[in-house]
Amino acid sequence: MNTVKSLYWLPIGIAIGTAFGVALGNMGLGIGLGVAIGAALSVTLAKKPSKKDEDASSQEAPK
């Protein structure tokens, strides 16, 4: 997993969770929800292969 890309999503998730926390009046729930959202996004997007990887693997296939 690329550490830089995985760390990119955590603050975004915390910001989304904080918005929910403010809207619901429960900051603890919002921050916890934000950490969960950020972790889920980073894991989900890290497992998805990029288009460059797919193109390289399809070109290397034997004929």
QUIWOSUL-V733125 format. One line per field, one symbol per residue. phi: phi as a letter, one per 40 degrees, with the letter a starting at -180 (. if undefined). psi: psi as a letter, one per 30 degrees, with the letter a starting at -180 (. if undefined). burial: 1 if it has 9 or more other C-alpha atoms within 8 Angstrom, else 0. A space follows every 10 residues. Layout:
phi: ???
psi: ???
burial: ???
This chain:
phi: .ccccccccc cccccccccc ccccgbcccc cccccccccc cccccccccc cccccccccc ccc
psi: kjeeeefefe eeeeeeeeee eeefgjeeee eeeeeeeeee eeeefefkkl eeeeeeefff kl.
burial: 0000111111 1111111111 1100011011 1111111110 1110010000 0001000000 000
